[in-house]
Amino acid sequence: MALDYAVIAAYVLGMIGMGWWGMRRATSKSEYLVAGRRLGFTMYSGTMSAVVLGGASTIGGVGLGYKFGISGAWMVFAIGLGILLLSALFARRIVKLKVYTVSQMLDLRYGGNSSLISGAVMWAYTLMLTVTSTIAYSTIFNVLFGLPKTLGVIIGGGIVVLYSVLGGMWSITLTDIVQFVIKTIGILFLLLPISIFAAGGFDGIQRRLDDPAMFEIGNIGIGTIITYLLIYVFGLLIGQDIWQRVFTAKSPKVATWGGVTSGLYCLIYAVAGALIGTAGKALYPDIANKDDVFATMVENLLPTGVRGLVLAAALAAMMSTSSGALIACSTVAANDIWRRKTDVHSNRMFTLVLGVIAIIIAVILNDVVAALTVAYNILVGGLLVAIIGGLVWKRGTRIGAMVSMAVGALTSISFMVIDGVLADSPIYYSLGASLVTYLIVSLATPATDPAVLARWDRRVAGKSDEEEELVNA
């Protein structure tokens, strides 16, 4: 294992080194939170792919493939579809707004201050998203060093918090590009072909499993597929962690086509994870916990050195999502909840404190898919209708949006308590309640002030308030 340790150590030191380098560039709030809004196509598409494909997509995606076969691809496939829709329909407008948070977009669109509710919901979502990837560190460190879960979570989480605190979005972007390359090589070019070959190819997998359902695209269940599409497609449309990456694009064109490229990559990654999990079922049919499948396959199938690289790829997947969610959580806390003037130092403090909180929660929780489902249920049930409604329906009002957010979030939480975290009901009922509330309350309250809508239209057109004042003068 010495060579594996060396590979992992080199990767970890590289991440910390990039965090230190990023600290030298993050000299302003814009540089720290959105990398100065100047990422080009290659960096943008790479960092977008890295942030959406984390521990749940890698460890969880392989686990779903182990349990349901090819149909296990649906969760990550829905994530890819969400990125494609966001990039094709809304990315251009989002870039032109030049805000830092989703809540600031809501304030622009509806007028007044709606960030108390939207900021609280988005904060809870980004915190839980940070937790999901932090939980997954334990599986990798257990394989490498035999460490217990708690210690693995603390080590992995501590590394992410360190480089995120140091350089903010610049450090995260640089590490994401490295993580994207390692992840692509480790998962797509190494583990995927090796696991299929070890299982005897596709014919060998079919013979070993002798279960036609494992090769049916709907094996996971129509209800689950619909739930995944609702949660992840819509969740990717409105998540702060995703919007914050869109804010980093240097132009609307980069945000659109870089995002489309990232979405297509996610679709490929979804199929790869399901195939790896299916091969794992053929090779190791008695693994009790599906989240252990990835680490078991890596440990048993790969030679020394290659094993270290693939484990580094898994760490890369977890760290990219965790760091992106952490900086998003910090941004929401500083701009939407704290709502006082902040500088780079105070933003670093928010990142540090929230990183420690995420590590503590990760030590307590266990199931990465369940934790991710909680995050997306709260996000989509609470904010989807108000955000998409604001983008496409001029009659939507601030009061309608605020009541819709509160009702949707509370309905989602209530049904998760009643029916369970993994039930389909939370997302269905919360979306329905949020939509009905938004429509009724918006139509029953005075329309948004024309001046507010005029300012919104200017910003969507890419004009700052100062530019408009100069034109009018």
Sequence and secondary structure as in RCSB ss.txt:
>XXXX:A:sequence
MALDYAVIAAYVLGMIGMGWWGMRRATSKSEYLVAGRRLGFTMYSGTMSAVVLGGASTIGGVGLGYKFGISGAWM
VFAIGLGILLLSALFARRIVKLKVYTVSQMLDLRYGGNSSLISGAVMWAYTLMLTVTSTIAYSTIFNVLFGLPKT
LGVIIGGGIVVLYSVLGGMWSITLTDIVQFVIKTIGILFLLLPISIFAAGGFDGIQRRLDDPAMFEIGNIGIGTI
ITYLLIYVFGLLIGQDIWQRVFTAKSPKVATWGGVTSGLYCLIYAVAGALIGTAGKALYPDIANKDDVFATMVEN
LLPTGVRGLVLAAALAAMMSTSSGALIACSTVAANDIWRRKTDVHSNRMFTLVLGVIAIIIAVILNDVVAALTVA
YNILVGGLLVAIIGGLVWKRGTRIGAMVSMAVGALTSISFMVIDGVLADSPIYYSLGASLVTYLIVSLATPATDP
AVLARWDRRVAGKSDEEEELVNA
>XXXX:A:secstr
 HHHHHHHHHHHHHHHHHHHHHHHH  SHHHHHHGGG B HHHHHHHHHHHHS HIIIIIHHHHHHHHGGGGGHH
HHHHHHHHHHIIIIIHHHHHHH  SSHHHHHHHHH S  HHHHHHHHHHHHHHHHHHHHHHHHHHHHHHH   HH
HHHHHHHHHHHHHHHHHHHHHHHHHHHHHHHHHIIIIIIIIHHHHHHHTTHHHHHHHHH  GGGG TTTT HHHH
HHHIIIIIHHHHH HHHHHHHHTBSSHHHHHHHHHHHHHHHHHHHHHHHHHHHHHHHH TT S GGGHHHHHHHH
HS TTHHHHHHHHHHHHHHHHHHHHHHHHHHHIIIIII S   HHHHHHHHHHHHHHHHHHHHH   HHHHHHHH
HHHHHHHHHHHHHHHHH TT  HHHHHHHHHHHHHHHHHHHHHH TT SHHHHHHHHHHHHHHHHHHHHS    H
HHHHHHHHHHTT  HHHHHHHH 
